[in-house]
Amino acid sequence: MAAERSTLFDFRTARTVRMRARRIAGDRFLDQAAIEGLSDRLAAVTRRFEHGLWIGETPPPAMEPLAQHWSVADFDEGEILGAGEAQFDLAISLYSLQWINDLPGALIQIRRALKPDGLFLATLFGGATLGELRESFAFAESETLGGISPHIAPFADVRDIGALLQRGGFALPVADVDRLRVRYSNLASLVRDLRAHGQSNALAARRKLFLGRRTLETLIAYYCAHHGSDGKLDATFETLYLTGWAPHQSQQQPLKPGSAKSRLSDALGTAERKL
């Protein structure tokens, strides 16, 4: 019997969160910074892309010139990507993989949607994101409730993303990170920004009840004492950039072990000693 896939995120809640974010139409500065980061990384690619796949909602105007024709697809409740196989030269995801339970499976589907030598670019939030808020929640609930519940999603580590891309079948995988620290006048301002970005809590095991007054006061006091200064609260946002290519014979290949024609000691200018 096949093992049942664990459900970390609640699909319907995540969809509701995104729909609310569209209604709010706030300043989505994290999205804008990520769009600029994706554009910078594509600027180093000399080829032009004809058929692009935008994974998520409508591609932002700044992304439209990157491909001559765009198709839009997203993952449904069964985490199936509604896109054909080997149809696209370029696929881009702007945080749309954030609430996926089976990320390796999603990457495999994206790679299959690309033509050979097609390019995949994506952004995800990294492990340092909202570390201050996560720590404050843990302290406040431990102090007032005697235990903690999940409020902040677990985010990917940049050291693991390259391995995930390889597992998904991508060639030449690259993962790098940008970190942004934002200062807020109060906790309510941070919460408003998270809602505007569609990044409210969509964990399946989230606590359904509102925080009690004592817990909230303890959270704010801890946050101010440990992650605030000059009356402001610090919040860290870490964006991971994923780059991978659908395999093709024209791509550079790693050399076979033992095929080197010169010694490492010669390149380093040191003497080689046998153990």
N, C-alpha and C positions, 0 to 999 in steps of 0.2 A: 504494500500500500504506500503510495507517495505521501511524503510529509506535507502537512498543510502549511501554506505560506503564512507567516506571522503578519498581522496587520498593525503597523505602527501608526499610520495616518488614516483618518476618516475621510473618504473621498467626498461625501456629500457636504461635510462641514468645510472642507477646503474649497469646494466650488462656491459655497455660500459666501465664504470669506472673500474670494476673488470678485464675486458679483457686487458685494458691498463696496469693495475698493473702487470699482468702476463708477458707482454712484457718488462716492465721496469726491473723486476726481481731485485729490490733493496733490501736493508737491512731491512727486515720486523721484526724489533726488538720487536714490540708490539705483533706480532703473536707468536714469540718465547717465550716471557715472559708468554703469556697466555697458551701456550702449557705446559710449566713447571708448571704453577699453576694448570692446569687440572690434570696433572700427579700426583702432590702432593695430590690432593684431592682424586684421585682414589687409591692412595697408602694406604689409610685408609680402603678401602673396601677389605675384605678378599676373597670374591668369585671370580671366574674366569668367564669371559663372552665368550660365544660361537659366537653368531651372533651380530655383531655391525653395527649400521647405522651411517654413516658419512653424516651430513647434509651440503651440499655445494660442494666444489671441492674435489679432491683426498685427502685422509687423509695423513698428514705428516708422514714420516718414524718413528718419535718418538712415534706416536699414534698407529701404527700398532700392536705392541705386546699386546695391551690392550684387543683385542678380537681375537678369532681364525679365524673368517671369517668376512670380511667387505662388506657391500653394500653401494653404494653412491646414494643419492637422494637430490633433491633441490626443492625449491618452484618455480613454473612457474609464468607467468604473471598474472594468476588468483589467485595466492597465494595458489595453491594446491600442497601438498607434494606428490611426486610420489613414495610412499612407501605403501606396504600392511599393513593390520591391524594385531596386535598381533604377529609379526614375530621376534622381536629383543629383546635381553637382555640388550642392551646398545645403547644409542643414544647420539651423541656429535655434538655440533655446535660451531664453532670457528668464532664468529662475523658474521655468515651467516644470522642471524635474524635482523641485524642492519637496513636493509632497508625494513622491513616488515610493511605494513600499519596496518594489523589486527593481532597484536601480540597475543592477547588471542586466536584467532582462530587458529593461527599457533601452539601454545602450545597444544591445544586440539588435533590437528592432530598428533603431535609428541607423545603425551601420548597414543593415539589409536594405533600407530605403535609398541608400546612396549608390550611385554608379561607382564602378572601380575608379579609384583615385579621387573620389568625392571627399569634400572637407566637412568636418563637423566641428562646430564651436558652441560652447555653452557656458553659462555662469551658474554657480551654486553658492550658497552661503557657507563659509568655512567655520571651523571649530571654535574660533575665538569670538564669533558673533554673539552679542548680548551676554557675554560672560558675566558682566556686572549684575545684570538683572537675574540671571540664573542663580548666582551666588546669594543674592539678597532674598529671593524666594525661598531657597533652601534654609537659610538661617531663620527667617520669619516663621515659616511653618514648623520647623523643629522646635522653636521656642514656644509657640502658642498652641500648636496642634499635636506635638509629639511625634511628628512624622512629616514626610514630604510627598508631594504629588507632582506629576510632570506638567510644567507650564511652558518650557522652552524646548523646541525640537532638538534632537541630537543632530549636529551638523558634521559634514564630512571633513576629514583631515586631508590636507594637500598631499601628504606622503602616501595616502591610500588611493587617491584619485587616478594616478597613472596606472596602478595595477588594475583598477576597475575598467579603465579604457582598454587595456590589453585583454582583459577577460571578455570584454564586449567584442573583441575581434578587430580593434582599430590598430593601424600601423602608425609608427612615429608619434606615439602619445606624448603630450606635453601638458603639465599642469603648473600654473603659477598663481600667485596670490597678490591681491591689493588689500590694504587695511585702511579703514577710515574711522576716525574717532569724532563723534558728534557730541556737542554740549547742549543740554536741555535745561530749561528754566525749572521744570518740575517733571514728576513721573507721568502726569496726565499728557504732557506734550509728547513724550516718547510713545505712549500707548496710541495716541492719535496718528503718529507717523507710521507705526506698525500696521494699523488698520488701513491707512491710505495706500500702503504698499501691498495689501493683501497677505500680510504675514502674521495674522492673529493665530492663536493656538488652535490647531486642527488635529491634535494627537487623539488617537482613539481612546486612550486611557486618561484623558484629561479630567480634571475635577469639574463637574457640571455646576456646582454651587458657586456663588459669588464669595470673594474673600471677606471674612469677617472684619469688623472695624479694627479690632486689636491686632490682627495679623497684618492688615494693610499699614497701620501706623508703625508696627515693628519693621516691616519691609522698607518703608520710606526712611525711617531713622537710620537703619543699617546702610542703605544705599548712600545717603547723604554723608555718613561718617566715614565710609570706606571708599567710595567712588565719586565723591563730589568735592568741589572747592569753589570759593567765591560765589556761593549760592547756586552753582550749576551742577548738574549731574552728567557724568561721562557715560557714553555708550559706544561700544566698539562694534563695527560691522566689517566683516572679513569676506571678500568676494574671491571665489576660486574661478579661474578661467581654464576651461578644458578644451584641448585641441587634439583632434585625431583624424586620420585619413582612412578611408576604405582601402584595403590592400590592392596593390597593382604592381605588376612586374617591373614597371619603370622606376619604382621607388628604390632608394638606397637600402641595401640589405646589410645586416651585421656580418662580419667575417666569422668564419668557422674557427673554433678553438684550435690553437696550435698553428694557425696560418700566418702569424706575424713574421716579418722578414728582418726585424731588428729587435734588439733587446731593450727592455725598459731601462736597465742600468746604464746603457749607452746614452739614452736620451736625457737621463738625470745626471750623467757625469759622475756616477758612483761605481764603486767596485762591487761585483757580484760575488757573494759568498754562499757556499752550500751549507745547508743546515746539518 
